[in-house]
Amino acid sequence: MNIYRFDIFPLSFVSKKTLEARINNYSPVKAQDVCASKTYWLETKKELSQEELAFIGKEILTDPVIEDFSISPDKNQSLDFEQAIQVSFKPGVQDNRANSVKKALELFFPKENFTAYSGDLYFLKGDLSKADLKRLATEFLSNSLLHNISCFLKDEFIQDRFKDLKTPKVEARAQEVEVVDFTQSLEKLNELNQQRVWALSLEELKVIQDHYTEPKTTSARKKAGLCANPTDVEVEIIAQTWSEHCKHKIFAAHIEYKEVAHPYAQVADKMVEGIYKNYIKKSTREIKQERGYDWLISVFSDNAGIVRFDDNIDLCIKVETHNSPSALDPYGGALTGILGVNRDILGTGMGAKPIANMDVFCFAHESILQKTKLPKGLLHPKRILEGVHRGVEDGGNKSGIPTVNGSIFFDDQYVGKPLVYVGTVGAMPQSTKHYPKTSEKNYRAGDRVVMVGGRIGKDGIHGATFSSMELNENAPATAVQIGDPFTQKKVTDFMLKARDLGLYSGVTDNGAGGLSSSIGEMAQISGGAIIDLALAPVKYEGLSPYELMISESQERMSFAVPREKARDFIQLAASMEVEATDLGEFTQDGQLKIYFKENLVADLNMEFLHEGLPPMKLKAKFDPLNNPHVPWHKNSARKTLEGGVNNWLKELLQRPNIRSKEDLVRQYDHEVLAASAIKPFTGKTQSGPSDAGVIALKNHGGSGYVAIGNGNQPLYSHFDPYLMALHSVDEAVRNVVASGGDPDKLVLLDNFCWPDPLPGKNNPDAEHKLAGLVRANEALYKICKIYGAPLVSGKDSMKNDFSGADEHGNPVKISVPPTLLATSMAKVQSKKHLTTTNFKRAGDWIYLLGKIENKKYLFSEFARLFDVDAQVNNIQDDELKIIRQRYQDLHSAVKEGLIQSCHDISEGGLISAVCECCFGDKLGADLQIDSHETALLVNEGLGLLVVSVKEKDQKAFETKFSSDCALIGKTKKEYQLGFSDEVQVELEDMFNAWRGQS
Amino acid sequence: MSAKVLVLAGDGVNCEVETAKAFEAHGGSAHIMQLNELISAPQKLAEHDILALPGGFSYGDEIHSGQVYALKLKKHLFKEMQEFIKKDKLILGVCNGFQILVKLGFLPSPLEERSATLAGNRDGAFIDRWEELQTWDSVCVWTKNLPASLFMPARHGEGKLVFAGDEKRQKQIYQKLKDNKQIVFTYTNDINGSYGQIAGLTDPSGRVLGLMPHPEAALDEELNPFNSATPSNMIFANAINHSNQINKTKEGLL
């Protein structure tokens, strides 16, 4: 084999501001002293001539207008640098750039077999030691789970980099299929369980043991020529299928709920036989019946919920979390997350086209480092933000899907595990020439099992089981992977074409658990499947059968293809340079049979696999007064409130949870597909924050619009997760109604991210956290019913804890606050209903909808910033009913054209909302409120909105809302905010503060 | 007969649907085709009047934006594309399409050594924002009668136009483009460090237009953040009219 190294040298030293976001906390180096470039290794049997090398270097690997390349040490480079850092991939890590290089080489050397590898080069200037370089490389420019680094002084780089050229080739040997002795003691089995990252509980091990010792099983296995004990392939499949990630065991558990006297909403002691069944599914079923909603096409049964807001198309929506992978590698974790939820949409019904992405992150803010040191093993919060943001950016932009809605919430409690929610909306025709109902899969025994897309490697092995475990310092490297948006885009193009040609009968995505989950789930419909793993295309040799079965290598979909169409299906794929492989057949004998060549390596009873696990029995006890929230670090001092509004408003607007995220959001393409009617930022300045993203359906085969919003208020969980759930759901609903969404054509998604609620040595307050989960669901059920908002899809992530040690070696556990993200999607009937947040002209009336507590401070961003005595209010059902009526009145006012602008009042209260309404079009406002009425200005609460109304519409508006609205001011031309006590605030200053520019 | 538009798709291109709709809205008959399909039947290109290379992230923007896609065109369709231009036909490259045309050497001037590229934005970040463009008096047939300024969404990470050579040579290249009236659009604000704030270029014939901002996403008032007029429509109307005119003349000659 010949290895050739190509280094790319920019013709001039170009530094990029974006590098600042990655390295600016590292004082010896400034972004302007770093120039990023690339390096490549090509491996081939062919001896390349000088001409060929020059061709590859000049035509393929460089842009000759701005770059030169070097293939030998003697070449004199004009680039002025003093040091260099090289970051290359470890063996087996997805290398997208190298894959594109390989494609380019195939164009010109079609007969040669090349392997390509790529790396990043950073050229540096300044007074830097090798130690400085090493620190910069390890802490900021690489991730030790994925990368190897080399640091050079200039002369070393010139001379040494061609010595001992090596490529990160994977060298692995496949393990033989192993029989696991399940007759041994449970303790012994549990040791094995931990070694192999099965994440099974003792009870589950026992269920498996019982199953494999049952005479029925042993005799059936004997007949099939298998030994009584399970193979490692079988145990791995069971472990994946039964993982918390795939099986949602906590939401199915039987829970005995109790509560001790407390000041919050009373929930009677009860037995809950499955939270999912008794709250989530139940509310949707009842809403559908009571309100006669015939537009809920498919809920909770497919990869995403399907709803009908239109005559021609159906919409589907799904939100996922990718927390554990993002904690280990923020970029790769977020990228695979967004691509994964895109695949959920592709795999819904007979396939939908993703038309919009959204993302919500919960992070610790970098200012945490001013309060405390981070436990070992945790990434710098800024690095998590930068990486996750870049992952979502690449995932959306490179897939051609607009990122239309999202938010970032900061709290110190998320330092142990960031929450990364990624969601996608898809559109599908209601029927096609070949499918009478696109929303339904239609395959049966005899159809072929075909895997499409990326090849299988060791990446992502044990992702599903790993994410069902607590994060610790020794997390496995294979749990980390990098997505490949290019391959997935090709799969998408292929799949939509195959759908329109009617070439398949069923489809689902390959996500957590890999083939084990996708084929395992699909086989449930037909009644079984038989596949040969040896047929599966691999990235490299050396994969064991169980690895082939559970690898989570990305960008794959599994299809059911009728026998007579299999050839056309595979040919179409090949013509579009997409790999499609026939692995076997769907059957109906009730067994999942896995072969590796001629050997039967797994023969699992489908009923046992999917129904064999009895529900857990758990206890929940809500006793908040004896189980107060204890922050893991003690330094949470608040500032003293001094002076008037001109003193405190700026600081409030600069709060990470209030300030504009425009700088980050503009890096997402939010209008590819040319359908984004309400974009993340609005108004003539394009800087006023929007409440929801609104997509026009015209370009997607439909009519009208759809609004997408979210609500996320996790900090109320410090008091009562019941309150948290109410606040989150209300905010989600409010955001879409404020944007013109119809409250009677509105659906919700629930995504729970909880601290571990299972009892254990290291988890003394498990019962309290589980009680919180029950209470959050009580609230969710209640508010969904009152608002008439059905839940159509959801997900839960139940291990959001980190265990490690602080700087002194003392154990520390950091858990996220119980967090429910509510995502909303509502129909917006017509263009006239599109409502944005910016005040439209001077002289409009400003109204407050709803009543704000003005006698005392309530728990709020203001109260977290300033040392004021703040309380929380319980929310009665009647109040929810009033708010529901308000949303209907608001929508009716929108339809009548009475509303000029509408903005929800959230973090930062009324005053922040009014400022944001001014920012969109650079208008001002005079408020009929005294600037010293601070509580009124900053309190937050449910159902509050600020709207502007034309002068002439005053009467019609006030008649509609009567006592539920209050006239609070008037818009004006001058860019100032005035108060009734004649205090004026300059909005330009506030705008700059809010944008983080002061 | 309405003008026939070939819109290339596949390999990571992602604005093909709205680009096809933009031509159809002005009477064109648009055909979305996978690049591989065209490569397997290159004669199909000549059956069309307009070739559109839409925006997207071909080959994931790896190595450089448009790099691998341009190599693929060079390998398989270079001759056909040259013939296409010679026959008075039109080519549009938006965003990634512009990057591809530049890397392919079709812009700013074919048959010369590459004198320009679209490099990473000055700040290194992707941006999506509606930007004001100044329309220049140019030879471009696509932009006839366009108002002096208009808004379109700019959505790119590599949109900084860079000329080859030292400062003097760069100046010469710029001056030549100016003299040839090949500069079509400039940004009012310096958003990405582009030389002369150039946002769009045409070739000396005026029939090839490449621009970074997205006219196909600026056609509907409802997508326009200022609720103002949508002159970008004229770009597509001009192209369709031009093609219809040429076809009419040809028919007349027959």
Interface residues (C-beta under 8 A of the other chain):
Chain A: V14 K16 K17 T18 L19 K38 E59 I60 L61 D63 P64 V65 I66 N96 R97 N99 S100 V101 K103 A104 L107 F108 E393 N397 K398 S399 G400 D484 P485 F486 K489 K490 D493 S575 M576 E577 R666 Q667 Y668 D669 H670 E671 V672 L673 A674 A675 S676 A677 K679 T682 G683 K684 Q686 A696 N699 K831 L834
Chain B: A9 G10 D11 G12 V13 N14 C15 V17 E18 K21 Q34 N36 E37 S40 G55 G56 F57 Y59 G60 D61 E62 I63 H64 Q67 V68 L71 K72 K75 K103 R114 S115 A116 T117 A119 G120 R122 D123 G124 A125 F126 I127 D128 R129 W130 P153 R155 G157 V162 F163 A164 H214 E216 A217 L219 D220 E222 L223 P225 F226
